[in-house]
């Protein structure tokens, strides 16, 4: 099965000082891809910018970098095995970079350094997972990739598989490494303020959705003195950042570590990234997403509370066939439903006493959840949904409340 990569996974940040080397290496990679019979590898270069780095002795320095954006890569198979994931072993556990749409069994979250092919066990920073046609998953070391994939070079693997995350490891060779790490709590607090200011935009969102949040907060951590736009964004964040954001950051960390967050591969990776208390720049995207995930969790809790309250208070209104007039109702939800007869919209309402009502509209009504309306409608029937008494309406006439 072929998997599409998320948009953010095809961007590699390289040092301008090593740009010539990087392009030469990428050219060789493209020639290999051509020999493999895959579509041509393409790339574009972004604008030059400056970043704050630190060297191996911890001294800060400023370097020029630019983004190298790879085009999509074809995903053929080699032999009978398919490339599935890269495992990054850290002091706090294993971070799993899987092909989108694939979630590995839990055993890989506690990966040792053992290569299951050659049976050697050593302190490997990275391991790889391949899958046989029968579904068997095998964890192998870098050098044993050749026995499964025909190559032991991660860059070559990237050329043959739509898995540009592996190319990131290649790109880091020319990206200088050693990026300055962010305080996890500060990163989450700034993310909270940014979401309040500009809304949440994941890296995978289409371009028209706006700048991804992980990029939007970049100027907070470092901004060139002459970057007016970055300086203005930093000032806007500084003015917005408040105690509520720091509280959200702490609550997010606690939630991620708790059983409430679940045990998905995504949550596991969040725990591994946030556990050290600092976040490498290359993991900023997933770390930022923790705040959005926490907000979704709170939203679900609030919805369950509303449903519980509705179950306790909602009562049926009128009798079947009765015309109800001047109902003051708040629209709580609108959901499109497709059928062979076209699309209808299911609207849910709640009145001031907590009674729940529903109406299927096929006449082009455009109601906004959260807004109050005055409704004349006929009672179609009485029902119950998820334990909540619900009055079903028909032939509704709706006008905005004043």
C-alpha positions as a Python dict, from the first residue, in 0.01 Angstrom:
ca = {
    (1, 'X'): (0, 0, 0),
    (2, 'X'): (136, 341, -98),
    (3, 'X'): (135, 618, 158),
    (4, 'X'): (150, 993, 96),
    (5, 'X'): (388, 1192, 307),
    (6, 'X'): (272, 1491, 508),
    (7, 'X'): (381, 1821, 362),
    (8, 'X'): (632, 1902, 638),
    (9, 'X'): (840, 1588, 585),
    (10, 'X'): (997, 1700, 257),
    (11, 'X'): (1181, 2004, 401),
    (12, 'X'): (1548, 1972, 494),
    (13, 'X'): (1738, 2266, 645),
    (14, 'X'): (2096, 2285, 519),
    (15, 'X'): (2393, 2507, 597),
    (16, 'X'): (2466, 2757, 319),
    (17, 'X'): (2836, 2685, 375),
    (18, 'X'): (2773, 2321, 277),
    (19, 'X'): (2510, 2384, 13),
    (20, 'X'): (2736, 2280, -275),
    (21, 'X'): (2814, 1948, -105),
    (22, 'X'): (2447, 1889, -25),
    (23, 'X'): (2336, 1949, -384),
    (24, 'X'): (2611, 1721, -514),
    (25, 'X'): (2495, 1445, -277),
    (26, 'X'): (2134, 1500, -375),
    (27, 'X'): (2231, 1483, -743),
    (28, 'X'): (2386, 1141, -685),
    (29, 'X'): (2070, 1037, -503),
    (30, 'X'): (1862, 1148, -803),
    (31, 'X'): (2077, 942, -1040),
    (32, 'X'): (2027, 634, -822),
    (33, 'X'): (1653, 691, -823),
    (34, 'X'): (1662, 710, -1203),
    (35, 'X'): (1846, 378, -1217),
    (36, 'X'): (1582, 228, -992),
    (37, 'X'): (1315, 338, -1241),
    (38, 'X'): (1145, 582, -1003),
    (39, 'X'): (1013, 925, -1107),
    (40, 'X'): (1267, 1206, -1119),
    (41, 'X'): (1362, 1359, -783),
    (42, 'X'): (1310, 1735, -784),
    (43, 'X'): (1390, 2003, -529),
    (44, 'X'): (1380, 2377, -474),
    (45, 'X'): (1581, 2605, -245),
    (46, 'X'): (1429, 2854, -2),
    (47, 'X'): (1559, 3196, 97),
    (48, 'X'): (1880, 3229, 299),
    (49, 'X'): (1820, 3305, 666),
    (50, 'X'): (2019, 3304, 989),
    (51, 'X'): (1982, 3064, 1280),
    (52, 'X'): (2132, 3050, 1625),
    (53, 'X'): (2330, 2730, 1686),
    (54, 'X'): (2572, 2599, 1942),
    (55, 'X'): (2890, 2410, 1876),
    (56, 'X'): (3007, 2086, 2040),
    (57, 'X'): (3145, 2284, 2334),
    (58, 'X'): (2819, 2467, 2394),
    (59, 'X'): (2926, 2802, 2248),
    (60, 'X'): (2653, 2986, 2059),
    (61, 'X'): (2712, 3091, 1701),
    (62, 'X'): (2506, 3234, 1416),
    (63, 'X'): (2497, 3048, 1086),
    (64, 'X'): (2330, 3097, 748),
    (65, 'X'): (2085, 2824, 645),
    (66, 'X'): (1819, 2767, 382),
    (67, 'X'): (1545, 2510, 329),
    (68, 'X'): (1584, 2247, 63),
    (69, 'X'): (1235, 2130, -35),
    (70, 'X'): (1218, 1788, -196),
    (71, 'X'): (947, 1691, -442),
    (72, 'X'): (747, 1376, -378),
    (73, 'X'): (933, 1044, -413),
    (74, 'X'): (785, 728, -558),
    (75, 'X'): (747, 434, -322),
    (76, 'X'): (835, 109, -502),
    (77, 'X'): (924, -204, -310),
    (78, 'X'): (1256, -383, -314),
    (79, 'X'): (1230, -760, -318),
    (80, 'X'): (956, -879, -87),
    (81, 'X'): (1004, -627, 191),
    (82, 'X'): (858, -282, 250),
    (83, 'X'): (1027, -7, 449),
    (84, 'X'): (806, 87, 747),
    (85, 'X'): (979, 300, 1012),
    (86, 'X'): (1291, 446, 1163),
    (87, 'X'): (1346, 412, 1538),
    (88, 'X'): (1542, 677, 1727),
    (89, 'X'): (1659, 553, 2064),
    (90, 'X'): (1692, 821, 2334),
    (91, 'X'): (1769, 818, 2705),
    (92, 'X'): (1395, 835, 2778),
    (93, 'X'): (1276, 576, 2527),
    (94, 'X'): (1228, 519, 2156),
    (95, 'X'): (1081, 777, 1917),
    (96, 'X'): (906, 612, 1621),
    (97, 'X'): (899, 777, 1277),
    (98, 'X'): (655, 560, 1085),
    (99, 'X'): (520, 585, 733),
    (100, 'X'): (193, 781, 763),
    (101, 'X'): (-100, 549, 826),
    (102, 'X'): (112, 279, 990),
    (103, 'X'): (128, 225, 1367),
    (104, 'X'): (383, -24, 1498),
    (105, 'X'): (314, -279, 1772),
    (106, 'X'): (396, -158, 2121),
    (107, 'X'): (711, -370, 2147),
    (108, 'X'): (895, -126, 1921),
    (109, 'X'): (838, 155, 2173),
    (110, 'X'): (1075, -26, 2408),
    (111, 'X'): (1327, -118, 2142),
    (112, 'X'): (1668, -243, 2245),
    (113, 'X'): (1973, -202, 2024),
    (114, 'X'): (1940, -555, 1887),
    (115, 'X'): (1927, -617, 1514),
    (116, 'X'): (1680, -903, 1470),
    (117, 'X'): (1855, -1006, 1149),
    (118, 'X'): (2216, -1055, 1262),
    (119, 'X'): (2122, -1091, 1632),
    (120, 'X'): (2386, -844, 1747),
    (121, 'X'): (2295, -607, 2029),
    (122, 'X'): (2483, -281, 2070),
    (123, 'X'): (2421, 86, 2148),
    (124, 'X'): (2262, 181, 1817),
    (125, 'X'): (2108, 529, 1798),
    (126, 'X'): (1890, 430, 1503),
    (127, 'X'): (1723, 111, 1387),
    (128, 'X'): (1487, 42, 1099),
    (129, 'X'): (1171, -167, 1062),
    (130, 'X'): (1084, -358, 744),
    (131, 'X'): (774, -566, 669),
    (132, 'X'): (741, -890, 473),
    (133, 'X'): (443, -971, 245),
    (134, 'X'): (313, -1193, 525),
    (135, 'X'): (309, -894, 761),
    (136, 'X'): (615, -994, 968),
    (137, 'X'): (796, -689, 1108),
    (138, 'X'): (1173, -709, 1144),
    (139, 'X'): (1391, -460, 1333),
    (140, 'X'): (1731, -425, 1167),
    (141, 'X'): (2045, -221, 1204),
    (142, 'X'): (2177, 12, 938),
    (143, 'X'): (2424, -232, 784),
    (144, 'X'): (2168, -512, 768),
    (145, 'X'): (1933, -301, 557),
    (146, 'X'): (2121, -431, 254),
    (147, 'X'): (1988, -784, 310),
    (148, 'X'): (1629, -657, 297),
    (149, 'X'): (1636, -342, 87),
    (150, 'X'): (1939, -391, -137),
    (151, 'X'): (2115, -96, 27),
    (152, 'X'): (2261, 2, 362),
    (153, 'X'): (2255, 376, 294),
    (154, 'X'): (1960, 564, 447),
    (155, 'X'): (1981, 820, 165),
    (156, 'X'): (1933, 542, -91),
    (157, 'X'): (1638, 414, 106),
    (158, 'X'): (1487, 761, 84),
    (159, 'X'): (1528, 760, -293),
    (160, 'X'): (1337, 435, -320),
    (161, 'X'): (1064, 500, -70),
    (162, 'X'): (817, 778, -7),
    (163, 'X'): (964, 827, 334),
    (164, 'X'): (1147, 1155, 329),
    (165, 'X'): (1193, 1142, 706),
    (166, 'X'): (1488, 918, 631),
    (167, 'X'): (1624, 1186, 399),
    (168, 'X'): (1613, 1421, 697),
    (169, 'X'): (1887, 1214, 856),
    (170, 'X'): (2090, 1259, 540),
    (171, 'X'): (2006, 1630, 537),
    (172, 'X'): (2125, 1677, 893),
    (173, 'X'): (2476, 1592, 774),
    (174, 'X'): (2469, 1919, 580),
    (175, 'X'): (2249, 2098, 831),
    (176, 'X'): (2528, 2133, 1082),
    (177, 'X'): (2349, 1951, 1365),
    (178, 'X'): (2372, 2084, 1717),
    (179, 'X'): (2065, 2303, 1692),
    (180, 'X'): (1977, 2495, 2006),
    (181, 'X'): (1717, 2313, 2211),
    (182, 'X'): (1403, 2479, 2346),
    (183, 'X'): (1265, 2457, 2698),
    (184, 'X'): (963, 2226, 2665),
    (185, 'X'): (747, 2430, 2903),
    (186, 'X'): (838, 2759, 2734),
    (187, 'X'): (775, 2610, 2389),
    (188, 'X'): (428, 2490, 2493),
    (189, 'X'): (342, 2822, 2662),
    (190, 'X'): (439, 3020, 2352),
    (191, 'X'): (245, 2775, 2137),
    (192, 'X'): (-61, 2831, 2358),
    (193, 'X'): (-34, 3208, 2305),
    (194, 'X'): (15, 3163, 1930),
    (195, 'X'): (-295, 2943, 1902),
    (196, 'X'): (-498, 3207, 2082),
    (197, 'X'): (-365, 3477, 1849),
    (198, 'X'): (-368, 3303, 1513),
    (199, 'X'): (-535, 2965, 1563),
    (200, 'X'): (-374, 2623, 1530),
    (201, 'X'): (-216, 2541, 1193),
    (202, 'X'): (-41, 2201, 1167),
    (203, 'X'): (254, 2154, 935),
    (204, 'X'): (41, 1919, 726),
    (205, 'X'): (-220, 2190, 654),
    (206, 'X'): (-252, 2321, 296),
    (207, 'X'): (-63, 2641, 217),
    (208, 'X'): (-378, 2853, 213),
    (209, 'X'): (-435, 2767, 582),
    (210, 'X'): (-150, 3001, 674),
    (211, 'X'): (190, 2963, 835),
    (212, 'X'): (219, 2647, 1050),
    (213, 'X'): (226, 2724, 1422),
    (214, 'X'): (566, 2555, 1467),
    (215, 'X'): (714, 2806, 1219),
    (216, 'X'): (510, 3103, 1342),
    (217, 'X'): (666, 3083, 1690),
    (218, 'X'): (1021, 3054, 1555),
    (219, 'X'): (1104, 3425, 1609),
    (220, 'X'): (1033, 3386, 1981),
    (221, 'X'): (1341, 3166, 2018),
    (222, 'X'): (1567, 3347, 1775),
    (223, 'X'): (1524, 3633, 1532),
    (224, 'X'): (1781, 3821, 1326),
    (225, 'X'): (1820, 4186, 1433),
    (226, 'X'): (1720, 4308, 1087),
    (227, 'X'): (1415, 4082, 1054),
    (228, 'X'): (1134, 4335, 1108),
    (229, 'X'): (856, 4085, 1048),
    (230, 'X'): (1011, 3838, 1293),
    (231, 'X'): (1068, 4111, 1552),
    (232, 'X'): (704, 4222, 1519),
    (233, 'X'): (580, 3865, 1562),
    (234, 'X'): (800, 3820, 1868),
    (235, 'X'): (663, 4141, 2019),
    (236, 'X'): (306, 4025, 1951),
    (237, 'X'): (374, 3694, 2123),
    (238, 'X'): (542, 3867, 2418),
    (239, 'X'): (240, 4093, 2467),
    (240, 'X'): (-1, 3798, 2449),
    (241, 'X'): (190, 3548, 2665),
    (242, 'X'): (33, 3526, 3007),
    (243, 'X'): (1, 3303, 3312),
    (244, 'X'): (-283, 3114, 3146),
    (245, 'X'): (-39, 2999, 2878),
    (246, 'X'): (216, 2879, 3131),
    (247, 'X'): (-66, 2697, 3312),
    (248, 'X'): (-172, 2540, 2980),
    (249, 'X'): (187, 2432, 2919),
    (250, 'X'): (212, 2260, 3258),
    (251, 'X'): (-131, 2100, 3218),
    (252, 'X'): (-34, 1976, 2870),
    (253, 'X'): (281, 1808, 3002),
    (254, 'X'): (82, 1645, 3284),
    (255, 'X'): (-190, 1528, 3044),
    (256, 'X'): (59, 1380, 2795),
    (257, 'X'): (219, 1180, 3076),
    (258, 'X'): (-118, 1060, 3211),
    (259, 'X'): (-324, 753, 3108),
    (260, 'X'): (-598, 995, 2994),
    (261, 'X'): (-392, 1078, 2685),
    (262, 'X'): (-414, 717, 2569),
    (263, 'X'): (-141, 493, 2438),
    (264, 'X'): (-126, 561, 2066),
    (265, 'X'): (206, 579, 1883),
    (266, 'X'): (158, 956, 1851),
    (267, 'X'): (113, 997, 2228),
    (268, 'X'): (409, 769, 2293),
    (269, 'X'): (626, 990, 2072),
    (270, 'X'): (499, 1301, 2252),
    (271, 'X'): (603, 1150, 2583),
    (272, 'X'): (949, 1071, 2453),
    (273, 'X'): (995, 1422, 2307),
    (274, 'X'): (871, 1611, 2615),
    (275, 'X'): (1020, 1387, 2885),
    (276, 'X'): (1370, 1545, 2888),
    (277, 'X'): (1225, 1893, 2947),
    (278, 'X'): (1400, 2029, 2637),
    (279, 'X'): (1297, 1989, 2274),
    (280, 'X'): (1539, 1970, 1978),
    (281, 'X'): (1447, 2206, 1695),
    (282, 'X'): (1376, 1913, 1463),
    (283, 'X'): (1105, 1791, 1707),
    (284, 'X'): (941, 2132, 1753),
    (285, 'X'): (649, 2042, 1526),
    (286, 'X'): (528, 1739, 1721),
    (287, 'X'): (591, 1917, 2053),
    (288, 'X'): (372, 2212, 1946),
    (289, 'X'): (96, 1972, 1845),
    (290, 'X'): (69, 1858, 2209),
    (291, 'X'): (-110, 2185, 2297),
    (292, 'X'): (-361, 2138, 2014),
    (293, 'X'): (-415, 1777, 2123),
    (294, 'X'): (-472, 1891, 2482),
    (295, 'X'): (-728, 2147, 2363),
    (296, 'X'): (-910, 1871, 2171),
    (297, 'X'): (-908, 1662, 2488),
    (298, 'X'): (-1063, 1948, 2685),
    (299, 'X'): (-1322, 1995, 2411),
    (300, 'X'): (-1422, 1630, 2429),
    (301, 'X'): (-1449, 1652, 2808),
    (302, 'X'): (-1673, 1957, 2780),
    (303, 'X'): (-1889, 1785, 2519),
    (304, 'X'): (-1929, 1479, 2741),
    (305, 'X'): (-2029, 1709, 3027),
    (306, 'X'): (-2283, 1884, 2805),
    (307, 'X'): (-2421, 1548, 2694),
    (308, 'X'): (-2449, 1433, 3054),
    (309, 'X'): (-2629, 1755, 3147),
    (310, 'X'): (-2858, 1718, 2847),
    (311, 'X'): (-2938, 1358, 2939),
    (312, 'X'): (-3049, 1479, 3280),
    (313, 'X'): (-3254, 1779, 3166),
    (314, 'X'): (-3376, 1723, 2810),
    (315, 'X'): (-3746, 1649, 2767),
    (316, 'X'): (-3967, 1595, 2462),
    (317, 'X'): (-4162, 1897, 2340),
    (318, 'X'): (-4516, 1899, 2199),
    (319, 'X'): (-4694, 1609, 2032),
    (320, 'X'): (-4642, 1452, 1692),
    (321, 'X'): (-4787, 1679, 1421),
    (322, 'X'): (-4812, 1982, 1651),
    (323, 'X'): (-4685, 2314, 1515),
    (324, 'X'): (-4449, 2485, 1760),
    (325, 'X'): (-4390, 2856, 1717),
    (326, 'X'): (-4134, 3113, 1831),
    (327, 'X'): (-3893, 2859, 1978),
    (328, 'X'): (-3573, 3035, 2084),
    (329, 'X'): (-3305, 2776, 2006),
    (330, 'X'): (-2926, 2778, 2002),
    (331, 'X'): (-2772, 2577, 1719),
    (332, 'X'): (-2523, 2335, 1877),
    (333, 'X'): (-2407, 2136, 1573),
    (334, 'X'): (-2438, 2113, 1195),
    (335, 'X'): (-2335, 1801, 1004),
    (336, 'X'): (-2368, 1726, 633),
    (337, 'X'): (-2505, 1385, 533),
    (338, 'X'): (-2469, 1261, 174),
    (339, 'X'): (-2716, 1022, 14),
    (340, 'X'): (-2838, 924, -333),
    (341, 'X'): (-3087, 1213, -311),
    (342, 'X'): (-2820, 1472, -237),
    (343, 'X'): (-2681, 1636, 76),
    (344, 'X'): (-2889, 1722, 379),
    (345, 'X'): (-2773, 1904, 692),
    (346, 'X'): (-2854, 1770, 1035),
    (347, 'X'): (-2889, 2060, 1275),
    (348, 'X'): (-2895, 2010, 1651),
    (349, 'X'): (-3047, 2269, 1885),
    (350, 'X'): (-3087, 2328, 2255),
    (351, 'X'): (-3346, 2555, 2415),
    (352, 'X'): (-3303, 2762, 2731),
    (353, 'X'): (-3426, 2471, 2947),
    (354, 'X'): (-3173, 2227, 2806),
    (355, 'X'): (-3417, 2040, 2579),
    (356, 'X'): (-3254, 1894, 2265),
    (357, 'X'): (-3410, 1921, 1920),
    (358, 'X'): (-3297, 1809, 1574),
    (359, 'X'): (-3387, 1905, 1216),
    (360, 'X'): (-3282, 1759, 880),
    (361, 'X'): (-3264, 2048, 631),
    (362, 'X'): (-3240, 1998, 255),
    (363, 'X'): (-3354, 2349, 159),
    (364, 'X'): (-3025, 2533, 177),
    (365, 'X'): (-3047, 2671, 531),
    (366, 'X'): (-2711, 2800, 652),
    (367, 'X'): (-2707, 2804, 1031),
    (368, 'X'): (-2403, 2866, 1248),
    (369, 'X'): (-2331, 2655, 1557),
    (370, 'X'): (-2331, 2874, 1868),
    (371, 'X'): (-2582, 3120, 1725),
    (372, 'X'): (-2935, 3170, 1853),
    (373, 'X'): (-3238, 3146, 1621),
    (374, 'X'): (-3617, 3176, 1641),
    (375, 'X'): (-3780, 2865, 1493),
    (376, 'X'): (-4131, 2770, 1386),
    (377, 'X'): (-4151, 2395, 1318),
    (378, 'X'): (-4374, 2088, 1326),
    (379, 'X'): (-4298, 1799, 1563),
    (380, 'X'): (-4209, 1505, 1342),
    (381, 'X'): (-4158, 1267, 1631),
    (382, 'X'): (-3985, 1195, 1960),
    (383, 'X'): (-3671, 989, 1994),
    (384, 'X'): (-3359, 934, 2196),
    (385, 'X'): (-2995, 962, 2093),
    (386, 'X'): (-2719, 834, 2320),
    (387, 'X'): (-2958, 843, 2613),
    (388, 'X'): (-3073, 1202, 2548),
    (389, 'X'): (-3442, 1274, 2483),
    (390, 'X'): (-3469, 1451, 2148),
    (391, 'X'): (-3756, 1625, 1970),
    (392, 'X'): (-3739, 1575, 1592),
    (393, 'X'): (-3859, 1870, 1384),
    (394, 'X'): (-3978, 1910, 1025),
    (395, 'X'): (-4101, 2194, 800),
    (396, 'X'): (-3896, 2443, 998),
    (397, 'X'): (-3883, 2817, 933),
    (398, 'X'): (-3580, 2979, 1088),
    (399, 'X'): (-3489, 3342, 1149),
    (400, 'X'): (-3209, 3501, 1345),
    (401, 'X'): (-3287, 3598, 1702),
    (402, 'X'): (-3280, 3968, 1784),
}
